[in-house]
Amino acid sequence: MIGSQGLRYLRETMVSDGKGGKKEVTLGDKVDLLPFEETEAGKGDHDYMAEHCYDLQKRDLGKGPYEIRQIGHWPCGRIMLYLKTQMSDGAGVYAEEFMAHNE
């Protein structure tokens, strides 16, 4: 991957539990997209573009839940989930926009 110097892969990370807390997820676990209102962009006064980008991401991923294929930790500190979705096998998304799938 171009520009991936320093990227480390993790076996687990923490995501929202959908109830205001955090839950550990590992490779193979399933996650769902947080409702827009619970994302950082959706809290308080948000703009149209943030909600539009959220809707595009939801459309591009397809119906969830999504299986975690890889968890990447970038040198900047960003945690990325690489997901198996209806539309892709390895779509990279920001972990803070997802919650653990409650079965």
N, CA, C and O of each residue as an XYZ file, in Angstrom:
412
protein
N       0.853     -1.166      0.000
C       0.000      0.000      0.000
C       0.906      1.237      0.000
O       1.813      1.345      0.825
N       0.661      2.149     -0.907
C       1.460      3.363     -1.006
C       1.251      4.203      0.247
O       0.118      4.431      0.670
N       2.351      4.660      0.834
C       2.260      5.519      2.006
C       1.891      4.800      3.289
O       1.450      5.436      4.246
N       2.063      3.490      3.328
C       1.658      2.747      4.517
C       2.815      2.504      5.483
O       2.691      1.683      6.392
N       3.926      3.196      5.305
C       5.057      3.025      6.200
C       4.638      3.360      7.632
O       4.066      4.420      7.882
N       4.918      2.473      8.549
C       4.573      2.684      9.948
C       3.219      2.117     10.344
O       2.872      2.116     11.525
N       2.447      1.631      9.371
C       1.150      1.023      9.686
C       1.384     -0.292     10.423
O       2.150     -1.142      9.970
N       0.710     -0.447     11.573
C       0.772     -1.703     12.323
C      -0.622     -2.324     12.317
O      -1.635     -1.624     12.300
N      -0.647     -3.641     12.331
C      -1.932     -4.337     12.396
C      -2.142     -4.856     13.805
O      -1.229     -5.392     14.433
N      -3.365     -4.686     14.291
C      -3.739     -5.081     15.644
C      -4.677     -6.279     15.595
O      -5.315     -6.544     14.575
N      -4.752     -6.990     16.698
C      -5.695     -8.113     16.809
C      -7.033     -7.653     17.378
O      -8.062     -8.288     17.145
N      -7.020     -6.544     18.127
C      -8.256     -6.036     18.717
C      -8.175     -4.529     18.876
O      -7.095     -3.940     18.834
N      -9.344     -3.911     19.059
C      -9.438     -2.487     19.339
C     -10.773     -2.241     20.044
O     -11.598     -3.146     20.170
N     -10.967     -1.024     20.491
C     -12.204     -0.649     21.169
C     -13.060      0.199     20.221
O     -12.553      1.089     19.540
N     -14.368     -0.093     20.190
C     -15.336      0.706     19.444
C     -16.520      0.969     20.367
O     -16.604      0.406     21.459
N     -17.420      1.816     19.929
C     -18.617      2.110     20.707
C     -19.435      0.833     20.923
O     -19.475     -0.053     20.069
N     -20.078      0.765     22.077
C     -20.986     -0.363     22.322
C     -22.417     -0.011     21.927
O     -23.326     -0.830     22.065
N     -22.614      1.222     21.430
C     -23.946      1.673     21.024
C     -24.784      2.175     22.177
O     -25.946      2.538     21.993
N     -24.194      2.200     23.389
C     -24.921      2.629     24.588
C     -24.145      3.694     25.362
O     -24.445      3.959     26.526
N     -23.156      4.300     24.720
C     -22.363      5.330     25.368
C     -21.047      4.845     25.939
O     -20.255      5.655     26.422
N     -20.790      3.555     25.897
C     -19.536      2.992     26.394
C     -18.690      2.444     25.262
O     -18.913      2.759     24.093
N     -17.726      1.628     25.619
C     -16.823      1.012     24.640
C     -16.869     -0.498     24.785
O     -17.177     -1.026     25.853
N     -16.557     -1.184     23.692
C     -16.502     -2.631     23.689
C     -15.322     -3.071     22.835
O     -15.050     -2.481     21.790
N     -14.625     -4.106     23.280
C     -13.503     -4.628     22.507
C     -14.022     -5.484     21.360
O     -14.918     -6.310     21.537
N     -13.438     -5.269     20.173
C     -13.740     -6.104     19.013
C     -12.425     -6.677     18.486
O     -11.368     -6.061     18.618
N     -12.508     -7.861     17.888
C     -11.335     -8.528     17.351
C     -11.597     -8.902     15.889
O     -12.703     -8.725     15.377
N     -10.565     -9.419     15.234
C     -10.706     -9.860     13.855
C     -11.836    -10.875     13.768
O     -11.942    -11.764     14.613
N     -12.671    -10.748     12.759
C     -13.803    -11.659     12.577
C     -15.088    -11.201     13.239
O     -16.165    -11.684     12.890
N     -14.997    -10.264     14.202
C     -16.215     -9.736     14.829
C     -16.983     -8.886     13.818
O     -16.458     -8.488     12.778
N     -18.236     -8.626     14.160
C     -19.087     -7.814     13.291
C     -19.334     -6.458     13.948
O     -19.458     -6.347     15.167
N     -19.401     -5.429     13.096
C     -19.676     -4.068     13.547
C     -20.752     -3.462     12.665
O     -20.995     -3.923     11.550
N     -21.396     -2.418     13.184
C     -22.396     -1.654     12.456
C     -21.981     -0.188     12.465
O     -21.263      0.255     13.362
N     -22.429      0.553     11.475
C     -22.203      1.991     11.420
C     -23.018      2.647     12.533
O     -24.198      2.341     12.704
N     -22.394      3.542     13.282
C     -23.123      4.291     14.305
C     -24.205      5.137     13.632
O     -24.007      5.584     12.502
N     -25.331      5.368     14.285
C     -26.290      6.339     13.749
C     -25.597      7.703     13.645
O     -24.768      8.041     14.490
N     -25.930      8.477     12.626
C     -25.242      9.751     12.388
C     -25.224     10.642     13.623
O     -24.212     11.282     13.908
N     -26.318     10.692     14.350
C     -26.424     11.577     15.516
C     -25.405     11.230     16.598
O     -25.086     12.076     17.435
N     -24.886      9.994     16.596
C     -23.923      9.576     17.616
C     -22.468      9.734     17.165
O     -21.553      9.507     17.957
N     -22.241     10.118     15.907
C     -20.875     10.366     15.442
C     -20.442     11.750     15.902
O     -21.279     12.575     16.270
N     -19.138     12.007     15.881
C     -18.636     13.328     16.265
C     -19.231     14.419     15.380
O     -19.573     15.497     15.866
N     -19.356     14.144     14.082
C     -19.912     15.133     13.156
C     -21.393     15.378     13.412
O     -21.900     16.456     13.101
N     -22.090     14.404     13.968
C     -23.524     14.521     14.177
C     -23.925     15.126     15.504
O     -25.096     15.434     15.720
N     -22.957     15.299     16.399
C     -23.270     15.873     17.707
C     -23.337     17.396     17.599
O     -22.487     18.019     16.961
N     -24.337     17.979     18.217
C     -24.461     19.439     18.197
C     -24.886     19.938     16.828
O     -25.646     19.282     16.116
N     -24.378     21.119     16.474
C     -24.698     21.713     15.177
C     -23.812     21.079     14.120
O     -22.591     21.235     14.148
N     -24.423     20.369     13.194
C     -23.634     19.769     12.121
C     -24.067     20.372     10.793
O     -25.155     20.931     10.652
N     -23.172     20.235      9.833
C     -23.499     20.816      8.540
C     -23.985     19.757      7.558
O     -23.847     18.554      7.779
N     -24.541     20.239      6.498
C     -25.103     19.369      5.474
C     -24.052     18.419      4.903
O     -24.346     17.245      4.676
N     -22.837     18.904      4.667
C     -21.805     18.085      4.028
C     -21.424     16.886      4.903
O     -21.194     15.797      4.378
N     -21.354     17.065      6.210
C     -21.026     15.948      7.097
C     -22.086     14.865      7.000
O     -21.762     13.679      6.927
N     -23.338     15.263      6.998
C     -24.423     14.283      6.893
C     -24.444     13.640      5.507
O     -24.732     12.450      5.378
N     -24.141     14.418      4.482
C     -24.078     13.891      3.116
C     -22.960     12.847      3.000
O     -23.167     11.794      2.396
N     -21.790     13.121      3.564
C     -20.674     12.166      3.528
C     -21.037     10.881      4.267
O     -20.689      9.787      3.823
N     -21.732     11.012      5.389
C     -22.191      9.850      6.144
C     -23.129      8.999      5.283
O     -22.987      7.777      5.225
N     -24.081      9.646      4.617
C     -25.029      8.924      3.762
C     -24.313      8.218      2.609
O     -24.676      7.098      2.247
N     -23.305      8.864      2.036
C     -22.529      8.238      0.963
C     -21.782      7.007      1.477
O     -21.744      5.975      0.807
N     -21.182      7.122      2.679
C     -20.469      5.977      3.242
C     -21.430      4.818      3.485
O     -21.110      3.667      3.187
N     -22.597      5.122      4.023
C     -23.600      4.091      4.278
C     -24.015      3.405      2.966
O     -24.167      2.184      2.916
N     -24.193      4.193      1.927
C     -24.557      3.638      0.624
C     -23.416      2.787      0.055
O     -23.660      1.709     -0.487
N     -22.185      3.263      0.175
C     -21.037      2.549     -0.383
C     -20.760      1.230      0.329
O     -20.295      0.279     -0.299
N     -21.038      1.159      1.627
C     -20.787     -0.071      2.383
C     -21.876     -1.114      2.160
O     -21.601     -2.312      2.225
N     -23.091     -0.684      1.903
C     -24.196     -1.625      1.796
C     -24.745     -1.946      3.179
O     -24.351     -1.336      4.173
N     -25.644     -2.893      3.231
C     -26.303     -3.260      4.486
C     -25.343     -3.993      5.416
O     -24.621     -4.892      4.984
N     -25.334     -3.616      6.678
C     -24.501     -4.265      7.686
C     -25.240     -5.392      8.351
O     -26.393     -5.643      8.000
N     -24.645     -6.081      9.285
C     -23.353     -5.795      9.901
C     -22.196     -6.198      8.974
O     -22.371     -6.931      8.000
N     -21.006     -5.686      9.321
C     -19.810     -5.883      8.520
C     -18.768     -6.644      9.332
O     -18.590     -6.394     10.524
N     -18.090     -7.563      8.681
C     -17.056     -8.360      9.352
C     -15.714     -7.633      9.311
O     -15.318     -7.100      8.274
N     -15.017     -7.616     10.453
C     -13.688     -7.001     10.520
C     -12.658     -7.970      9.952
O     -12.489     -9.077     10.463
N     -11.962     -7.540      8.878
C     -10.921     -8.365      8.257
C      -9.535     -8.001      8.784
O      -8.690     -8.877      8.969
N      -9.300     -6.705      9.027
C      -8.029     -6.210      9.554
C      -8.316     -4.992     10.422
O      -9.329     -4.313     10.251
N      -7.407     -4.730     11.356
C      -7.467     -3.521     12.167
C      -6.109     -2.859     12.021
O      -5.087     -3.441     12.386
N      -6.095     -1.651     11.492
C      -4.844     -0.941     11.261
C      -4.663      0.199     12.243
O      -5.610      0.926     12.544
N      -3.428      0.356     12.749
C      -3.085      1.473     13.625
C      -2.018      2.294     12.905
O      -0.873      1.863     12.771
N      -2.408      3.477     12.447
C      -1.518      4.338     11.686
C      -0.619      5.145     12.619
O      -0.992      5.386     13.767
N       0.555      5.566     12.153
C       1.482      6.342     12.995
C       0.860      7.612     13.584
O       1.289      8.070     14.643
N      -0.146      8.186     12.914
C      -0.809      9.395     13.417
C      -1.726      9.083     14.599
O      -2.232      9.993     15.255
N      -1.938      7.785     14.867
C      -2.815      7.385     15.960
C      -4.179      6.905     15.502
O      -4.924      6.316     16.286
N      -4.514      7.147     14.254
C      -5.821      6.759     13.720
C      -5.953      5.239     13.674
O      -5.033      4.542     13.245
N      -7.104      4.729     14.118
C      -7.411      3.299     14.032
C      -8.401      3.115     12.884
O      -9.443      3.768     12.828
N      -8.055      2.221     11.981
C      -8.900      1.930     10.833
C      -9.373      0.487     10.905
O      -8.614     -0.411     11.269
N     -10.624      0.277     10.559
C     -11.164     -1.070     10.405
C     -11.236     -1.357      8.912
O     -11.703     -0.522      8.137
N     -10.781     -2.519      8.513
C     -10.888     -2.946      7.124
C     -11.939     -4.046      7.098
O     -11.758     -5.110      7.690
N     -13.045     -3.776      6.402
C     -14.258     -4.575      6.520
C     -14.597     -5.358      5.270
O     -14.292     -4.950      4.149
N     -15.233     -6.490      5.494
C     -15.888     -7.244      4.422
C     -17.324     -6.737      4.401
O     -18.053     -6.875      5.383
N     -17.727     -6.147      3.272
C     -19.072     -5.600      3.135
C     -19.736     -6.205      1.902
O     -19.127     -7.009      1.194
N     -20.972     -5.822      1.649
C     -21.656     -6.261      0.438
C     -20.947     -5.752     -0.805
O     -20.990     -6.390     -1.857
N     -20.298     -4.607     -0.684
C     -19.709     -3.938     -1.837
C     -18.201     -4.144     -1.973
O     -17.641     -3.875     -3.036
N     -17.531     -4.615     -0.916
C     -16.068     -4.647     -0.928
C     -15.534     -5.688      0.051
O     -16.220     -6.091      0.990
N     -14.319     -6.105     -0.186
C     -13.617     -6.975      0.758
C     -12.347     -6.262      1.165
O     -11.281     -6.487      0.591
N     -12.469     -5.403      2.157
C     -11.316     -4.662      2.638
C     -11.531     -3.165      2.676
O     -10.562     -2.407      2.707
N     -12.790     -2.715      2.674
C     -13.078     -1.285      2.754
C     -12.507     -0.718      4.044
O     -12.774     -1.254      5.120
N     -11.727      0.355      3.960
C     -11.135      0.986      5.137
C     -12.016      2.091      5.673
O     -12.426      2.982      4.929
N     -12.312      2.037      6.968
C     -13.194      3.015      7.609
C     -12.616      3.409      8.965
O     -11.834      2.664      9.553
N     -13.001      4.572      9.451
C     -12.555      5.034     10.765
C     -13.289      4.275     11.863
O     -14.519      4.212     11.866
N     -12.542      3.707     12.784
C     -13.133      2.884     13.855
C     -14.125      3.679     14.708
O     -15.103      3.113     15.197
N     -13.887      4.989     14.895
C     -14.771      5.759     15.776
C     -16.155      5.969     15.186
O     -17.040      6.466     15.884
N     -16.375      5.610     13.930
C     -17.683      5.745     13.308
C     -18.498      4.458     13.393
O     -19.584      4.372     12.818
N     -17.980      3.453     14.108
C     -18.629      2.153     14.167
C     -18.882      1.712     15.595
O     -18.245      2.185     16.536
N     -19.826      0.796     15.736
C     -20.146      0.216     17.041
C     -20.174     -1.298     16.901
O     -20.384     -1.833     15.812
N     -19.962     -1.969     18.011
C     -20.012     -3.434     18.019
C     -21.424     -3.867     17.656
O     -22.403     -3.268     18.100
N     -21.516     -4.905     16.853
C     -22.827     -5.450     16.460
C     -23.399     -6.211     17.642
O     -22.757     -7.109     18.186
N     -24.596     -5.850     18.029
C     -25.268     -6.525     19.148
C     -26.194     -7.582     18.591
O     -27.222     -7.274     17.986
N     -25.820     -8.830     18.800
C     -26.637     -9.948     18.291
C     -27.666    -10.347     19.315
O     -28.449    -11.266     19.078
